[in-house]
Amino acid sequence: MENKTLVEITTQKILNYIKEQNLQIGERLPNEFTLAEQLKVSRNTIREATKMLKSRNILEVKQGSGTFISAKKGLMDDPFGFSLLENKIKMTKDLFDIRFILEPYIASLAAQNATEEEIASIDQLRVQIEEEILNEGTEHLKLDQQLHTQIAKASGNTALYHLLPIINESIHLYNDNFTSEKKKLETIESHREIVNFIKNRDSLGAQQAMLIHMSNNRVSLENDTDANR
């Protein structure tokens, strides 16, 4: 699991508070002093966490009135407001189902349409992910998102390129800890196969390799969520 700052942890706690209290659009949060006492952090930390949620359009600050749930409900890294949904495990599985449908086709298109520069970028990200995993680094999940996004970009389909990062980021928002050692090694092998097929312009091979990769991810998610219940 990636190390998180106190502000990031507090941001998630505020999100949890919003869900637990079932706060709706336009409803007001407690003031800084009250939240700081409840969450056992400083008022400055609350202020910074509020800024983060404001930047994601989850909260709205009205001078002289307080902090309210925004009507925009998250238009940055969580544009559909997935992080505010109650059943995170089900939503994560549902999002993986979308990836299962989309990503094999994306890989197939990338094998057909990627430029040499895009293929080089994809391969460089693959190498960086392997180095992070083998050196027990903390950035492999972020790099993994970048790899899949770069493959989507190389597909030449603008809609898929803009949609996929939203899905991946929504999963990452609350499931960045589902990464076993076995899964890490499977990721290395799967990425090598996918990238090699894209390099060789083998669209069917890339599609099948990505399908296997997504299948393994889905099985790992099932096992990890069952273990964490």
N, C-alpha and C positions, 0 to 999 in steps of 0.2 A: 504494500500500500504506500502511496506517495506521502511524504511528509507534508503536513499542512500547517500554515501559519495560524496564530491565534485568531486573526481576523477572519480567515477562511472557515475555521471551526465555528466561530461565533456566527458567521453568515449562515451556516447550515443549521445552527441552533435556532436562529430567528425563523428560518424556513419551517423548521419542525414546529415551532410555536404557532406559526400561522396555520399550519395544518391541524394541529391539536385543538386550537381554539376555533377552527372552522371559520376563520375570518374571510369575509367576502370583499369583492371590489368596492372601494370607497370607505371601508371600515378603518378605524384608526388603531394604530399600535400604541402600547404604553409609551410614556416618555422615556428619554435616555436614562434618567436616574433609576426609574423602576426596572427597565430592562437590564441595566447594569447590575442591579442588586439580584435580580432573578437568575441571571446567567453567570454571576460571580466574575465579572470582568470590569474593566474600567469604562468610564463614559466615552473616552477617546476610542476604545476598541469598538464600542457600539456605534459610534459615529462613522468609523471607517467601514464597518460591516454594512451599515445603512447605505453608504455611498456605493458599495459594490452592488447591492440589491437595486439601488436606484439606477445604476448604469445598465443593469439587465432589465430595466423597466418592470420590476416586480413591485417596487415601492415607489411612492411619490411623496416628496417632502414639500409641504406648503408652509411658507414662512409665517410664523405667528399662530399657526393652527396645529401643526404636528406632522406625523408621518402616517401615510395611508396606503392601503393596497391599491396598486395601480390598475387602471382599466385596461392597460396595454398587456399586462400579464406576461411579461418576459419575452422581449423581442430580440435578444442578443444571442447568447449561447444556448438558450432554451426557449426558442420562439413559440413553441406550442404549450409552454407551461407544464411540461412533463414532470419537472421536479416538485410540483405542487400536488401531484396526484397521490392518493392514499396508498394504493397497492403497487409499490415500486417493483416488486419481484415480477408480478404479472406484466406490468408495462415493459420491463426490461426484456422479458421473453417475447412479448409482442413485437418489440423493436428488432430483436434478433431475427424474428420470422421475416420481417421486411428486408433485412440484410440478406437473409437466405435466398430470397426471391431476386433481389436486385444485383448483388455483387458478382455472382457468376457471369451474368450477362455483361456487367461492366468490364470484367476482366477479359471477356471475349472481344469486346469492342476495343479495349486497350491494345490487345495483340494485333488488331487490324490497323488501328489509327495512330498509335503513339509515334511521336517523332523520336529520333535518336537521342536528342537532349532529354526528353521526358523519360525515356527508358533508362538513361544514365542516372537521372535523379531518383527514379524508383529503386534502382539497384543500390545507390548510395544510402538511401534510407534503410534498405534491407540490411546492409552491412552495419549501420549504426545501431539498429535494433539488436542484432546478434551480439555486438560488442557490449551493449548495455546489459543484456541478459547474462552473458558469460562472465561479466565483471560485477554482477549483482548490483547494477545501477538502478536508479529510480525513474529514469526517463523513458523506459521502453514502451509504456502505455501511450504516452504522448506521441512518441515517434511512430507507433503502430497506427494511430489515427492519421498521422501525416502521410504514411505509406498508402493507406486505403484511399485517402483523399487524392493523392497524386495519381493513383491508378484511375480514379474516376475522372480526373482532369484529362488524362491521356486517352480516355475513351472517346473524347470529342463531343460528348453529349453534355451540353451546358446545364440542362436541368438536373441531371444526375450528379454532376460535379457540385452543384450548390445544395442539393438535397442531402447527399450522403454525410457531409460533416455535421449537419444538424442532428441526424439520427445517432451518429457515433458519439457526439458530444453529450447528447441527452442520456445515453447509456452511461457514459463516463461520469456524469454528474453524481451518480450515487452507487456505482458498482465498480469502482476502480480497485477493489480488493480481491476480485474473483480471478486470481492468477496463481495457480499451483505450479510447482516446479515441473511436473510432467507437462502441463499446458505450455510452459515456456519453451521446452524442448520441441514439442510438437509445432509450435509457432515458427521456430527456426526452420524446420524441415519444410513446412507448408509454404512459407514465404519463398524459400529457395526454388521450389517447384513452380510456383506461380510466376515468379520473375523470369525464370528460365524459359517458360512457355511464351511469355510476352516477348522476350528477347528474340526467340526463334519464330515469331509471328504465327504461332500455333494457337489459333483462336479457340478451337475445340479443347485442346489440352489445357489452356488457361482457364476456360470455363469449368472443366472438370476438377482441376486442382483447387480452384476457389470454392467450388461446391463442397469438396471434401473438407477444406479449411473451415467453412461455415458450419458444416455438420459437426466437426470436432468442437468448435466453439459452443454450439448449442448443447451438446452433451456435457461439456465442462460446466456450463452455466447451470444445467439441471442438477448436476452432482454437487456443485458449490452451494447453490441455494438450498438444496435439501439438507446439506451438512450444517448450514448456518441457521436453520429454523429452530 
